[in-house]
Amino acid sequence: MRAVPLAGSRGAVRLTVAPWGPVLALHLALSESMASLGLAPRKPTALFRPHLSLAYNNRPRPAGPVVEAVTALRGLPSVELHVREVQLVELRREDRAYRWDVVKSLPLG
């Protein structure tokens, strides 16, 4: 997997990961497994966009300054990532911050 250019928005700074195919296949398999337990993902696989979040904005702000701040970094080369496990987490938003508990870790490969 590779992490490719930075992107900014009003809510976050993130890297896109590629290729999407294996990540989407894993998302679908986990979603189907969760469904058998009565659990549903927040987003269906068709709407899931694989990414690596670097920073979240915890207050309202326009996207322009964030996008401008990371624009100069978009020319950096992609970086290879080695993913060795997937974690199923219970994600929640508390006090304008994301918090999570790891429910289960599963090795890949």
N, CA, C and O of each residue as an XYZ file, in Angstrom:
436
protein
N       0.848     -1.151      0.000
C       0.000      0.000      0.000
C       0.903      1.225      0.000
O       2.007      1.200      0.543
N       0.422      2.287     -0.610
C       1.189      3.533     -0.666
C       0.324      4.680     -0.159
O      -0.888      4.704     -0.373
N       0.961      5.622      0.509
C       0.316      6.866      0.921
C       0.706      7.923     -0.099
O       1.889      8.167     -0.336
N      -0.288      8.542     -0.692
C      -0.060      9.512     -1.762
C      -0.444     10.917     -1.306
O      -0.856     11.089     -0.160
N      -0.322     11.913     -2.158
C      -0.333     13.317     -1.722
C      -1.366     13.715     -0.674
O      -2.477     13.190     -0.604
N      -0.933     14.664      0.124
C      -1.778     15.259      1.151
C      -2.980     15.952      0.543
O      -2.924     16.479     -0.568
N      -4.056     15.938      1.287
C      -5.241     16.700      0.929
C      -5.730     17.391      2.190
O      -5.578     16.869      3.295
N      -6.305     18.539      2.023
C      -6.850     19.269      3.154
C      -8.315     19.567      2.916
O      -8.760     19.676      1.774
N      -9.056     19.698      3.993
C     -10.471     20.058      3.933
C     -10.783     20.870      5.185
O      -9.898     21.113      6.006
N     -12.026     21.285      5.331
C     -12.362     22.054      6.534
C     -12.271     21.210      7.798
O     -12.188     21.751      8.901
N     -12.287     19.872      7.645
C     -12.305     19.014      8.814
C     -11.042     18.227      9.088
O     -10.875     17.703     10.189
N     -10.122     18.126      8.091
C      -8.982     17.241      8.316
C      -7.863     17.477      7.301
O      -8.036     18.128      6.271
N      -6.712     16.913      7.651
C      -5.586     16.781      6.727
C      -5.337     15.283      6.630
O      -5.238     14.594      7.645
N      -5.237     14.782      5.395
C      -5.153     13.330      5.226
C      -4.307     12.961      4.019
O      -4.044     13.778      3.137
N      -3.895     11.712      4.012
C      -3.223     11.102      2.869
C      -4.186     10.088      2.265
O      -4.854      9.358      2.998
N      -4.265     10.035      0.963
C      -5.006      8.976      0.296
C      -4.105      7.750      0.274
O      -2.890      7.876      0.120
N      -4.684      6.575      0.423
C      -3.899      5.349      0.306
C      -4.297      4.634     -0.980
O      -5.450      4.698     -1.407
N      -3.341      3.961     -1.586
C      -3.585      3.267     -2.849
C      -2.743      1.995     -2.874
O      -1.692      1.959     -2.234
N      -3.145      0.992     -3.558
C      -4.381      0.924     -4.328
C      -5.589      0.698     -3.420
O      -5.470      0.116     -2.342
N      -6.739      1.164     -3.869
C      -7.959      1.043     -3.082
C      -8.518     -0.371     -3.068
O      -9.129     -0.784     -2.082
N      -8.320     -1.113     -4.139
C      -8.950     -2.430     -4.291
C      -8.840     -3.337     -3.075
O      -9.867     -3.790     -2.569
N      -7.632     -3.622     -2.584
C      -7.516     -4.520     -1.428
C      -8.168     -3.956     -0.157
O      -8.720     -4.709      0.645
N      -8.103     -2.648      0.021
C      -8.701     -2.038      1.218
C     -10.226     -2.117      1.138
O     -10.890     -2.408      2.133
N     -10.776     -1.860     -0.045
C     -12.223     -1.963     -0.208
C     -12.698     -3.409     -0.041
O     -13.762     -3.650      0.530
N     -11.918     -4.365     -0.534
C     -12.273     -5.781     -0.364
C     -12.278     -6.156      1.112
O     -13.162     -6.883      1.565
N     -11.298     -5.665      1.862
C     -11.243     -5.933      3.297
C     -12.431     -5.282      4.004
O     -13.052     -5.901      4.868
N     -12.747     -4.043      3.645
C     -13.894     -3.345      4.233
C     -15.181     -4.130      3.996
O     -15.983     -4.312      4.911
N     -15.370     -4.589      2.768
C     -16.567     -5.361      2.434
C     -16.629     -6.659      3.239
O     -17.679     -7.001      3.783
N     -15.511     -7.383      3.318
C     -15.484     -8.648      4.069
C     -15.793     -8.407      5.545
O     -16.550     -9.165      6.153
N     -15.213     -7.359      6.120
C     -15.492     -7.057      7.523
C     -16.940     -6.628      7.718
O     -17.577     -7.009      8.700
N     -17.462     -5.836      6.783
C     -18.860     -5.407      6.869
C     -19.802     -6.598      6.836
O     -20.758     -6.662      7.610
N     -19.532     -7.547      5.934
C     -20.374     -8.735      5.848
C     -20.281     -9.583      7.108
O     -21.287    -10.129      7.562
N     -19.087     -9.698      7.677
C     -18.911    -10.453      8.917
C     -19.639     -9.776     10.071
O     -20.254    -10.442     10.904
N     -19.566     -8.464     10.114
C     -20.243     -7.713     11.178
C     -21.758     -7.848     11.062
O     -22.455     -7.928     12.074
N     -22.272     -7.872      9.824
C     -23.714     -7.971      9.610
C     -24.271     -9.249     10.229
O     -25.385     -9.261     10.751
N     -23.489    -10.321     10.167
C     -23.953    -11.585     10.741
C     -24.066    -11.505     12.260
O     -24.711    -12.349     12.884
N     -23.434    -10.483     12.860
C     -23.505    -10.272     14.310
C     -24.475     -9.151     14.678
O     -24.589     -8.771     15.843
N     -25.172     -8.629     13.665
C     -26.118     -7.553     13.922
C     -25.475     -6.176     14.015
O     -26.099     -5.235     14.505
N     -24.236     -6.047     13.550
C     -23.545     -4.765     13.572
C     -23.498     -4.205     12.153
O     -23.370     -4.955     11.186
N     -23.598     -2.909     12.038
C     -23.556     -2.288     10.718
C     -22.475     -1.217     10.692
O     -22.342     -0.450     11.646
N     -21.696     -1.153      9.604
C     -20.696     -0.081      9.497
C     -21.390      1.260      9.304
O     -22.537      1.316      8.860
N     -20.691      2.341      9.640
C     -21.260      3.677      9.445
C     -21.451      4.000      7.972
O     -22.403      4.687      7.600
N     -20.549      3.507      7.138
C     -20.623      3.765      5.701
C     -20.594      2.446      4.951
O     -19.829      1.546      5.299
N     -21.428      2.329      3.918
C     -21.300      1.138      3.075
C     -19.990      1.216      2.292
O     -19.452      2.302      2.076
N     -19.495      0.081      1.878
C     -18.222      0.027      1.159
C     -18.224      0.944     -0.064
O     -17.189      1.526     -0.390
N     -19.352      1.084     -0.741
C     -19.420      1.935     -1.933
C     -19.099      3.398     -1.629
O     -18.685      4.130     -2.527
N     -19.281      3.835     -0.393
C     -19.002      5.228     -0.007
C     -17.686      5.383      0.751
O     -17.274      6.503      1.051
N     -17.028      4.276      1.060
C     -15.787      4.317      1.831
C     -14.634      4.801      0.963
O     -14.456      4.308     -0.151
N     -13.853      5.751      1.449
C     -12.683      6.276      0.742
C     -11.451      6.026      1.603
O     -11.234      6.736      2.585
N     -10.642      5.032      1.251
C      -9.468      4.712      2.062
C      -8.536      5.916      2.196
O      -8.182      6.559      1.207
N      -8.150      6.204      3.422
C      -7.260      7.333      3.687
C      -6.559      7.134      5.021
O      -6.925      6.262      5.809
N      -5.564      7.943      5.257
C      -4.829      7.959      6.517
C      -4.952      9.376      7.062
O      -4.365     10.309      6.514
N      -5.707      9.535      8.130
C      -5.909     10.862      8.709
C      -4.680     11.265      9.506
O      -4.147     10.480     10.289
N      -4.242     12.489      9.300
C      -3.082     13.022     10.016
C      -3.492     14.011     11.092
O      -2.861     14.080     12.147
N      -4.544     14.775     10.834
C      -4.993     15.784     11.799
C      -6.470     16.071     11.560
O      -6.938     16.077     10.422
N      -7.188     16.305     12.639
C      -8.588     16.691     12.567
C      -8.737     18.106     13.115
O      -8.013     18.517     14.022
N      -9.671     18.829     12.557
C      -9.990     20.154     13.044
C     -11.179     20.023     13.993
O     -12.214     19.475     13.613
N     -11.045     20.508     15.194
C     -12.122     20.332     16.165
C     -12.989     21.581     16.336
O     -13.708     21.713     17.326
N     -12.916     22.492     15.369
C     -13.792     23.665     15.415
C     -14.122     24.094     13.988
O     -13.385     23.776     13.055
N     -15.220     24.811     13.821
C     -15.588     25.252     12.466
C     -14.525     26.166     11.865
O     -14.018     27.069     12.531
N     -14.197     25.923     10.607
C     -13.246     26.778      9.892
C     -13.430     26.551      8.404
O     -13.867     25.478      7.988
N     -13.104     27.542      7.605
C     -13.190     27.349      6.154
C     -12.075     26.422      5.672
O     -11.009     26.339      6.282
N     -12.338     25.739      4.583
C     -11.359     24.787      4.033
C     -10.167     25.489      3.399
O      -9.065     24.942      3.412
N     -10.351     26.675      2.848
C      -9.304     27.366      2.090
C      -7.944     27.423      2.765
O      -6.956     27.013      2.156
N      -7.848     27.914      3.993
C      -6.533     27.988      4.644
C      -5.881     26.623      4.878
O      -4.656     26.506      4.825
N      -6.677     25.606      5.132
C      -6.132     24.256      5.347
C      -5.593     23.712      4.025
O      -4.483     23.182      3.973
N      -6.371     23.845      2.971
C      -5.943     23.378      1.648
C      -4.671     24.118      1.237
O      -3.727     23.499      0.746
N      -4.639     25.425      1.431
C      -3.459     26.217      1.069
C      -2.221     25.786      1.860
O      -1.118     25.742      1.316
N      -2.410     25.470      3.137
C      -1.273     25.087      3.981
C      -0.617     23.791      3.522
O       0.596     23.637      3.668
N      -1.385     22.861      2.974
C      -0.807     21.576      2.560
C      -0.459     21.524      1.078
O       0.163     20.561      0.628
N      -0.845     22.536      0.313
C      -0.603     22.524     -1.133
C       0.872     22.338     -1.472
O       1.203     21.570     -2.375
N       1.749     23.018     -0.774
C       3.184     22.916     -1.061
C       3.722     21.507     -0.823
O       4.748     21.135     -1.392
N       3.047     20.727      0.002
C       3.510     19.374      0.325
C       2.990     18.315     -0.646
O       3.420     17.163     -0.590
N       2.074     18.691     -1.531
C       1.479     17.714     -2.446
C       2.476     17.143     -3.447
O       2.223     16.088     -4.027
N       3.596     17.812     -3.661
C       4.601     17.324     -4.594
C       5.539     16.287     -4.009
O       6.367     15.732     -4.732
N       5.432     16.014     -2.725
C       6.293     14.998     -2.120
C       5.973     13.623     -2.699
O       4.828     13.361     -3.068
N       6.965     12.746     -2.784
C       6.701     11.407     -3.337
C       5.825     10.579     -2.391
O       5.755     10.840     -1.190
N       5.169      9.588     -2.963
C       4.366      8.683     -2.143
C       5.286      7.854     -1.245
O       6.486      7.745     -1.497
N       4.712      7.283     -0.211
C       5.463      6.499      0.769
C       4.856      5.112      0.859
O       3.635      4.968      0.924
N       5.694      4.097      0.863
C       5.209      2.722      0.998
C       4.844      2.440      2.449
O       5.578      2.798      3.370
N       3.702      1.794      2.636
C       3.221      1.419      3.967
C       3.087     -0.097      4.039
O       2.648     -0.729      3.078
N       3.459     -0.674      5.160
C       3.291     -2.107      5.379
C       2.242     -2.277      6.473
O       2.478     -1.928      7.630
N       1.099     -2.808      6.104
C      -0.005     -2.993      7.045
C       0.024     -4.431      7.511
O      -0.101     -5.355      6.707
N       0.186     -4.622      8.796
C       0.338     -5.972      9.339
C      -0.891     -6.475     10.086
O      -1.035     -7.674     10.325
N      -1.789     -5.539     10.457
C      -3.000     -5.953     11.152
C      -4.111     -4.951     10.897
O      -3.871     -3.812     10.496
N      -5.315     -5.398     11.137
C      -6.480     -4.530     11.070
C      -7.101     -4.523     12.459
O      -7.130     -5.545     13.144
N      -7.593     -3.373     12.860
C      -8.226     -3.267     14.168
C      -9.683     -2.872     14.002
O     -10.009     -1.924     13.288
N     -10.538     -3.604     14.666
C     -11.942     -3.251     14.747
C     -12.064     -2.357     15.973
O     -11.732     -2.766     17.085
N     -12.540     -1.140     15.763
C     -12.611     -0.181     16.859
C     -14.030      0.313     17.057
O     -14.832      0.348     16.124
N     -14.323      0.690     18.282
C     -15.554      1.400     18.591
C     -15.182      2.874     18.624
O     -14.507      3.331     19.546
N     -15.624      3.615     17.618
C     -15.250      5.016     17.445
C     -16.381      5.906     17.932
O     -17.555      5.635     17.676
N     -16.019      6.963     18.632
C     -17.006      7.930     19.103
C     -16.386      9.316     19.145
O     -15.165      9.465     19.159
N     -17.224     10.305     19.165
C     -16.769     11.685     19.251
C     -17.110     12.193     20.641
O     -18.271     12.168     21.051
N     -16.090     12.658     21.370
C     -16.265     13.185     22.728
C     -15.521     14.506     22.849
O     -14.347     14.596     22.491
N     -16.192     15.519     23.347
C     -15.546     16.813     23.573
C     -14.767     17.287     22.354
O     -13.608     17.686     22.470
N     -15.403     17.244     21.181
C     -14.812     17.709     19.923
C     -13.546     16.954     19.530
O     -12.711     17.492     18.803
N     -13.391     15.723     19.995
C     -12.242     14.884     19.634
C     -12.732     13.462     19.390
O     -13.725     13.025     19.972
N     -12.022     12.747     18.521
C     -12.337     11.340     18.311
C     -11.679     10.508     19.405
O     -10.529     10.741     19.777
N     -12.419      9.552     19.904
C     -11.918      8.580     20.885
C     -12.334      7.198     20.386
O     -13.354      7.051     19.713
N     -11.542      6.204     20.720
C     -11.898      4.855     20.302
C     -11.326      3.836     21.254
O     -10.352      4.081     21.966
N     -11.967      2.686     21.242
C     -11.497      1.514     21.967
C     -11.298      0.409     20.929
O     -12.151      0.191     20.068
N     -10.171     -0.278     21.023
C      -9.915     -1.409     20.137
C     -10.712     -2.594     20.651
O     -10.538     -3.025     21.791
N     -11.585     -3.117     19.806
C     -12.408     -4.271     20.164
C     -11.672     -5.558     19.841
O     -11.703     -6.522     20.607
N     -10.997     -5.557     18.671
C     -10.295     -6.757     18.239
C      -9.200     -6.371     17.249
O      -9.408     -5.506     16.398
N      -8.041     -7.005     17.358
C      -6.951     -6.846     16.387
C      -6.790     -8.163     15.652
O      -6.763     -9.234     16.259
N      -6.683     -8.064     14.323
C      -6.533     -9.256     13.498
C      -5.308     -9.128     12.616
O      -5.185     -8.153     11.874
N      -4.398    -10.091     12.680
C      -3.215    -10.021     11.809
C      -3.614    -10.241     10.350
O      -4.554    -10.980     10.057
N      -2.897     -9.598      9.452
C      -3.101     -9.779      8.011
C      -1.943    -10.599      7.450
O      -0.822    -10.559      7.957
N      -2.244    -11.335      6.400
C      -1.189    -12.049      5.692
C      -1.023    -13.439      6.034
O      -0.153    -14.111      5.479
